[in-house]
Amino acid sequence: MSIMNVIKRDGRCEPFDPVKLRMSINSARSAVECKDLFLVEDVLDLVVGQCHDGMPTEKLHDIVVTELIKYRYPDVATAFVNYHDNKA
């Protein structure tokens, strides 16, 4: 199995780490006091299934937001966006 890389905002290329994405989604879930513990793993699985080598992290974030909205968690999607906007 080959390692999938992502392109960071600053242009660096690094291995995709689903643990980081899991933590970000969970932080957003916790920020809005969402009790659905399965949400994080379900959305993570959907996002990972859509990833490809060389994908920019911004695209990964867009997919997370889209999947959260599909799951009817727009408040978690907003918290996720706000978290990443504050990191930039």
C-alpha positions in Angstrom: 0.0 0.0 0.0 1.5 3.4 -1.0 1.4 6.4 1.2 -1.0 9.1 0.1 0.3 12.6 0.4 -1.6 15.9 0.8 -0.6 19.4 -0.1 -0.6 21.8 2.8 -1.7 25.4 2.6 1.9 26.6 2.5 2.7 24.2 -0.4 4.5 21.5 1.6 3.7 17.9 0.7 3.3 15.5 3.6 1.7 12.1 4.3 -2.0 12.1 4.8 -2.7 11.5 8.5 -6.4 10.5 9.1 -5.8 10.9 12.9 -5.3 14.7 12.4 -8.6 14.8 10.4 -10.4 12.7 13.0 -9.2 15.1 15.8 -10.4 18.2 13.8 -13.8 16.7 13.1 -14.1 15.7 16.8 -13.1 19.1 18.0 -15.8 20.7 15.8 -18.4 18.1 17.1 -17.4 18.9 20.7 -17.4 22.7 20.2 -21.2 22.5 19.4 -21.8 19.9 22.0 -23.0 17.3 19.4 -23.6 14.0 21.2 -23.4 11.8 18.1 -20.1 9.9 18.7 -20.5 7.9 15.5 -20.5 11.0 13.4 -16.7 11.4 13.5 -15.9 7.9 12.2 -18.7 7.9 9.7 -17.7 11.2 8.1 -14.0 10.3 8.3 -14.7 7.0 6.4 -16.6 8.9 3.7 -13.8 11.6 3.4 -11.0 9.0 3.2 -12.9 7.2 0.5 -12.8 10.3 -1.6 -9.2 11.2 -1.1 -6.4 10.9 -3.7 -2.7 11.4 -3.7 -1.7 15.0 -4.0 -5.0 16.4 -2.8 -4.8 19.9 -1.3 -5.9 20.0 2.4 -8.4 22.7 1.4 -10.2 20.1 -0.8 -10.2 17.6 2.1 -11.8 20.3 4.3 -14.4 21.0 1.6 -15.3 17.3 1.5 -15.6 17.2 5.3 -18.0 20.2 5.3 -20.1 18.7 2.5 -20.4 15.3 4.3 -21.3 17.0 7.6 -24.0 19.0 5.9 -25.3 15.8 4.2 -25.5 14.2 7.7 -27.6 17.2 8.7 -25.0 18.7 11.0 -24.5 22.2 9.6 -23.5 23.5 13.1 -20.6 21.0 13.2 -19.6 22.0 9.6 -19.5 25.7 10.7 -17.4 24.9 13.7 -15.0 22.8 11.5 -14.7 25.8 9.1 -14.1 28.2 11.9 -11.5 26.0 13.5 -9.5 25.8 10.2 -10.0 29.5 9.4 -8.5 30.4 12.7 -5.5 28.2 12.0 -4.7 30.0 8.8 
